[in-house]
Amino acid sequence: MFSYPKAVFTIALDEGGTLRAIAEPTHSAAWESSKKIAVTR
């Protein structure tokens, strides 16, 4: 069985960058995901 966790949040940035999510569970393989963030005005 798979789950699809989701998080929603708002942040204020002066410039873009990369958002990284890292999980290190104790009973399964670790994973990492990243997404580029662009700041528009």
MOPAC internal coordinates of N, CA, C and O (Angstrom, degrees):
PM7 1SCF
backbone

  N    0.0000 0     0.00 0     0.00 0    0    0    0
  C    1.4550 1     0.00 0     0.00 0    1    0    0
  C    1.5281 1   109.15 1     0.00 0    2    1    0
  O    1.2310 1   120.62 1   -47.06 1    3    2    1
  N    1.3068 1   116.42 1   132.94 1    3    2    1
  C    1.4584 1   122.10 1  -179.43 1    5    3    2
  C    1.5224 1   109.54 1  -110.78 1    6    5    3
  O    1.2310 1   121.24 1   -31.09 1    7    6    5
  N    1.3143 1   115.24 1   148.91 1    7    6    5
  C    1.4643 1   119.57 1   173.17 1    9    7    6
  C    1.5253 1   108.22 1  -119.53 1   10    9    7
  O    1.2310 1   120.89 1   -21.92 1   11   10    9
  N    1.2871 1   115.90 1   158.08 1   11   10    9
  C    1.4551 1   121.94 1  -179.54 1   13   11   10
  C    1.5198 1   108.88 1  -123.30 1   14   13   11
  O    1.2310 1   120.27 1   -98.99 1   15   14   13
  N    1.3340 1   117.08 1    81.01 1   15   14   13
  C    1.4653 1   119.20 1  -178.81 1   17   15   14
  C    1.5335 1   110.95 1   -65.40 1   18   17   15
  O    1.2310 1   121.15 1   -31.56 1   19   18   17
  N    1.3041 1   115.41 1   148.44 1   19   18   17
  C    1.4597 1   121.05 1  -178.17 1   21   19   18
  C    1.5221 1   108.07 1  -141.43 1   22   21   19
  O    1.2310 1   121.11 1   -41.68 1   23   22   21
  N    1.3216 1   115.48 1   138.32 1   23   22   21
  C    1.4634 1   120.89 1   176.11 1   25   23   22
  C    1.5214 1   108.01 1  -129.80 1   26   25   23
  O    1.2310 1   120.77 1   -41.91 1   27   26   25
  N    1.3112 1   116.14 1   138.09 1   27   26   25
  C    1.4607 1   121.67 1   178.01 1   29   27   26
  C    1.5240 1   107.70 1  -126.03 1   30   29   27
  O    1.2310 1   120.53 1   -51.90 1   31   30   29
  N    1.3289 1   116.60 1   128.10 1   31   30   29
  C    1.4515 1   119.89 1   178.23 1   33   31   30
  C    1.5194 1   109.70 1  -151.81 1   34   33   31
  O    1.2310 1   120.86 1   -19.10 1   35   34   33
  N    1.3062 1   115.95 1   160.90 1   35   34   33
  C    1.4607 1   122.79 1   179.81 1   37   35   34
  C    1.5205 1   108.78 1  -116.43 1   38   37   35
  O    1.2310 1   120.60 1   -47.39 1   39   38   37
  N    1.3264 1   116.46 1   132.61 1   39   38   37
  C    1.4592 1   121.11 1   177.60 1   41   39   38
  C    1.5209 1   109.30 1  -132.44 1   42   41   39
  O    1.2310 1   120.37 1   -24.08 1   43   42   41
  N    1.3229 1   116.90 1   155.92 1   43   42   41
  C    1.4674 1   122.16 1   176.35 1   45   43   42
  C    1.5294 1   107.77 1  -107.99 1   46   45   43
  O    1.2310 1   120.68 1   -54.95 1   47   46   45
  N    1.3236 1   116.31 1   125.05 1   47   46   45
  C    1.4586 1   121.59 1  -179.02 1   49   47   46
  C    1.5207 1   110.76 1  -125.12 1   50   49   47
  O    1.2310 1   120.50 1   -36.24 1   51   50   49
  N    1.3189 1   116.65 1   143.76 1   51   50   49
  C    1.4591 1   121.32 1   173.51 1   53   51   50
  C    1.5246 1   111.36 1   -85.33 1   54   53   51
  O    1.2310 1   120.80 1   153.35 1   55   54   53
  N    1.3305 1   116.07 1   -26.65 1   55   54   53
  C    1.4580 1   120.16 1   179.65 1   57   55   54
  C    1.5254 1   108.87 1  -148.28 1   58   57   55
  O    1.2310 1   120.94 1   -15.41 1   59   58   57
  N    1.3178 1   115.81 1   164.59 1   59   58   57
  C    1.4574 1   120.93 1  -179.06 1   61   59   58
  C    1.5143 1   111.86 1   -74.90 1   62   61   59
  O    1.2310 1   121.28 1     1.51 1   63   62   61
  N    1.2976 1   115.16 1  -178.49 1   63   62   61
  C    1.4559 1   121.21 1  -179.80 1   65   63   62
  C    1.5108 1   109.43 1   173.46 1   66   65   63
  O    1.2310 1   120.71 1    28.49 1   67   66   65
  N    1.3097 1   116.25 1  -151.51 1   67   66   65
  C    1.4560 1   122.06 1  -179.86 1   69   67   66
  C    1.5206 1   109.37 1  -126.54 1   70   69   67
  O    1.2310 1   120.76 1   -50.75 1   71   70   69
  N    1.3070 1   116.15 1   129.25 1   71   70   69
  C    1.4607 1   122.27 1   174.92 1   73   71   70
  C    1.5242 1   107.16 1   -94.41 1   74   73   71
  O    1.2310 1   120.17 1   -52.65 1   75   74   73
  N    1.3207 1   117.28 1   127.35 1   75   74   73
  C    1.4638 1   121.67 1  -179.48 1   77   75   74
  C    1.5162 1   110.43 1  -118.79 1   78   77   75
  O    1.2310 1   120.84 1   -42.46 1   79   78   77
  N    1.3210 1   116.00 1   137.54 1   79   78   77
  C    1.4689 1   122.91 1   174.33 1   81   79   78
  C    1.5256 1   107.20 1  -119.69 1   82   81   79
  O    1.2310 1   120.83 1   -50.11 1   83   82   81
  N    1.3245 1   116.02 1   129.89 1   83   82   81
  C    1.4600 1   121.49 1  -178.42 1   85   83   82
  C    1.5238 1   108.55 1  -129.38 1   86   85   83
  O    1.2310 1   120.46 1   -46.63 1   87   86   85
  N    1.3216 1   116.73 1   133.37 1   87   86   85
  C    1.4646 1   121.54 1   176.16 1   89   87   86
  C    1.5237 1   108.49 1  -123.32 1   90   89   87
  O    1.2310 1   120.86 1   -45.83 1   91   90   89
  N    1.3135 1   115.97 1   134.17 1   91   90   89
  C    1.4565 1   121.31 1   176.69 1   93   91   90
  C    1.5263 1   108.92 1  -127.77 1   94   93   91
  O    1.2310 1   119.95 1  -105.45 1   95   94   93
  N    1.3219 1   117.70 1    74.55 1   95   94   93
  C    1.4554 1   120.76 1  -179.07 1   97   95   94
  C    1.5350 1   110.86 1   -67.05 1   98   97   95
  O    1.2310 1   120.68 1   -24.56 1   99   98   97
  N    1.3097 1   116.30 1   155.44 1   99   98   97
  C    1.4648 1   120.06 1  -177.95 1  101   99   98
  C    1.5278 1   113.03 1   -80.33 1  102  101   99
  O    1.2310 1   119.51 1   156.88 1  103  102  101
  N    1.3347 1   118.54 1   -23.12 1  103  102  101
  C    1.4635 1   120.51 1  -174.59 1  105  103  102
  C    1.5226 1   114.20 1  -118.00 1  106  105  103
  O    1.2310 1   119.62 1  -166.44 1  107  106  105
  N    1.3072 1   118.32 1    13.56 1  107  106  105
  C    1.4612 1   120.39 1   177.90 1  109  107  106
  C    1.5267 1   109.38 1  -152.85 1  110  109  107
  O    1.2310 1   120.72 1    -1.18 1  111  110  109
  N    1.3090 1   116.22 1   178.82 1  111  110  109
  C    1.4602 1   121.33 1  -176.47 1  113  111  110
  C    1.5214 1   111.58 1   -70.71 1  114  113  111
  O    1.2310 1   120.80 1   -34.75 1  115  114  113
  N    1.3209 1   116.08 1   145.25 1  115  114  113
  C    1.4641 1   121.80 1   176.36 1  117  115  114
  C    1.5268 1   108.91 1   -72.43 1  118  117  115
  O    1.2310 1   120.64 1   -23.15 1  119  118  117
  N    1.3272 1   116.39 1   156.85 1  119  118  117
  C    1.4610 1   120.83 1   175.65 1  121  119  118
  C    1.5154 1   109.59 1  -144.37 1  122  121  119
  O    1.2310 1   121.33 1   -20.20 1  123  122  121
  N    1.3102 1   115.06 1   159.80 1  123  122  121
  C    1.4687 1   122.09 1   178.01 1  125  123  122
  C    1.5182 1   107.94 1  -142.61 1  126  125  123
  O    1.2310 1   121.00 1   -35.02 1  127  126  125
  N    1.3284 1   115.70 1   144.98 1  127  126  125
  C    1.4486 1   121.52 1   176.16 1  129  127  126
  C    1.5226 1   107.71 1  -140.45 1  130  129  127
  O    1.2310 1   120.12 1   -29.31 1  131  130  129
  N    1.3135 1   117.37 1   150.69 1  131  130  129
  C    1.4660 1   120.08 1   178.90 1  133  131  130
  C    1.5240 1   109.77 1  -141.76 1  134  133  131
  O    1.2310 1   121.66 1   -22.67 1  135  134  133
  N    1.3256 1   114.42 1   157.33 1  135  134  133
  C    1.4615 1   120.91 1   179.98 1  137  135  134
  C    1.5291 1   108.02 1  -145.62 1  138  137  135
  O    1.2310 1   120.54 1   -49.06 1  139  138  137
  N    1.3151 1   116.57 1   130.94 1  139  138  137
  C    1.4653 1   121.16 1   176.59 1  141  139  138
  C    1.5214 1   109.15 1   -71.25 1  142  141  139
  O    1.2310 1   120.77 1   -39.16 1  143  142  141
  N    1.3274 1   116.14 1   140.84 1  143  142  141
  C    1.4602 1   121.54 1   178.45 1  145  143  142
  C    1.5212 1   108.52 1  -120.46 1  146  145  143
  O    1.2310 1   120.64 1   -51.77 1  147  146  145
  N    1.3245 1   116.38 1   128.23 1  147  146  145
  C    1.4545 1   122.15 1   176.99 1  149  147  146
  C    1.5275 1   108.13 1  -110.14 1  150  149  147
  O    1.2310 1   120.44 1   -44.47 1  151  150  149
  N    1.3210 1   116.77 1   135.53 1  151  150  149
  C    1.4666 1   121.54 1   177.94 1  153  151  150
  C    1.5236 1   108.25 1   -95.55 1  154  153  151
  O    1.2310 1   120.70 1   -55.71 1  155  154  153
  N    1.3126 1   116.27 1   124.29 1  155  154  153
  C    1.4673 1   121.17 1   177.46 1  157  155  154
  C    1.5204 1   108.47 1  -114.81 1  158  157  155
  O    1.2310 1   120.80 1   -32.45 1  159  158  157
  N    1.2743 1   116.07 1   147.55 1  159  158  157
  C    1.4718 1   120.76 1  -178.52 1  161  159  158
  C    1.5014 1   110.55 1  -121.45 1  162  161  159
  O    1.2310 1   120.10 1   180.00 1  163  162  161

